[in-house]
């Protein structure tokens, strides 16, 4: 149970506070409601670029890390298709340092050609190193636009091409900042040995004077239902063939999101998962195989991905996967299987409640998709998934017309 108190500043900033006096450390998490899905298709990668730019100095503070280190703190950030998240952990008595730092870069970054060039080069190098020059690195650059034709989930957080970042101008970057990074587009969540009203006063002191901004209106196109199976075959200089299949699934606030998540655990929950037991251990068609969901806020993907064993044809591997998915749709999970799945999720959720940082992140995320207190309903929502619901959802998810298949073929030597 994560108790929390919510405040809203006059400028629209939402504040969630969770008092936890079991630790001397505090976590300050700032979530901006902007992700890769908010980008112009002709200028992608901007949300990820800002993950780097936000550490390059702000209007009154040339170095973000140095004062934080003096306060005994640590920080990092991540970006995905839906939102951008910045977080700081530090001794609770130094928590005002975090408010000072975060408020200044919300106010205004130290925009300059030098800073942009520095971070632009970092992002381009990351794109090349992790996606273009790394074995299997471009799988998601291929799979997303295969599965999505319309919704901006069709590109990765890193962007469509490094050219979009290479060509980014300072004016474009400033426009993106002032259209998305604003108090009325952010959620500040704080966890640790703190008093809620004192934190509210700090938030007002440091963030209250930042004016609301004209946040860009989000009007995303709806991905149309997939009406036929899709197939893409590519050949790359890699050692082994890889099969990846993507199935459209419900969005994060849909009750069947939890069903789809449980399905992937039944398929690939460690070495006891069905795919490993049947296709790796027994039939030896794959050397490794996994199943997971993308967890997107809008309609996301359930993915099955595996490395084929030597001399196994794609058609044989695909049929074997299809057989396992079909079995989930036709035969109910046993009570024992269901209970194991419930237990795994409850253990994972409870484990995340140990860390003040995880709790701050969880509260901010659930406030984004609904309300912070919904974080306490997660165990109940997983445990309410029945064997019948698993079968019903498997029939929908694994319909042939809902499948996008990538055959990632190794170059024969």
C-alpha positions, 0 to 999 in steps of 0.5 A: 500500500502506497499512501499519498497526498496530492496537491495542484499548484496554480500553474497546473503542476501536480504534486504527489507526496508519499511519506516514508520514514523507514529510510533517510533517503528521499526521491524526487521524480519529475514526469513530463507528459511528452514522449516520442509519440508527440513528435513530428514524423519528419523530426523524430528523436526530439523527446530523447534528445531532450533527455540529454539536453536537460542535463546540459545546464539551465538558465541559472545553473551551468552544471546540473550534476556538480551541486547534486553530487555535493548534496550526496545525490544521484540522478538519471532519466529515461524517455519512451514513446509516452513520457519522459521521466527525470529522477533524483535520490538524495539524503532527505535533509538536502531535498531542496537542492533537487527542487532548485535544480529541477525548477531551474531547468523547467524554467529555461534551459541554457539554449546554445548552439554549442550545447545543441551540437554536443548533445546532438553528437551524443544522440547520433552516436547512440543511434549508430552504436545501439541501433545501426552498427550493433547485431540485431540492433535494428529489429525494432526499427523494422518491427514498429513500422511493420506493426503500425501504419498510422499511430506514432508508435511506428517509430522508436524513441531514438527516432526514425533516422539520425538525420532528423537529429542531425538537421535539428535547429536551435529554433526547432528545439526551443519550440519543442521545449516550450510546447511540452516542458511546462508545469501544466504538463508535469507531475512531481512525485516525492517519496521519503521521510518528508512532511507533505505540507512542507513539500508542498511549500517547497514546490510552491517556492521553487515551481510556483512562479513558473508560468503555465505554457501553451502545451501542444494539443495531443491529437494522435491518429488512431491505428486502424485494426489490422486486417491481414497478416504482415510479413517482412524478411531482411538479411543481416550480417548476424550469426543466427536467424531471429523470428519476431512476431508482434500482435496488437493488444489493448491500451494500458488502462483497459482491463484486458491489458492485465490479461495480455501481460499474464499471457506473456508470463504464461508463455515465457515466465522464465524456464517454466514458461510454455515456449521455453519448455516446448520449443527450446527444451523439448522440440529444440527449435529455438535456442532462446525465446521470449514473450513480452508486452511493450506496456504502452499507454495507447494500444501496444504490442504483445511480442514473441521473439526468439533465436532459431536453432541451427538449420530450423526453417522460419516456417517450421518455427512459426508453426510451432509458435502458432501451435502454442498460442492456439493452445492458450486460446483453446485450453484453460490455464490450470489453477496452479498455473494461474496462481503462479502467475498471480504470485509472480506479479504480486511479488514484483509489485511488492518488491517495487514498494521497497524503494522510495525511488520506485514508489515515487516513479509508480505514483507519478506514472499512475497519476499520468494514466489515471490517479496515483492511488490506482497504484494500489489496485494493481495486485487486485487487477492481475488477480481478477484475470480468470482462465476464461478471460485468458482464453478469450483474449488469446483468441483475439490477440493471436488471430492470424490477421493481427500478426506482423512477422519479421524474419531476421535472416542471418547471412549465409557464409 
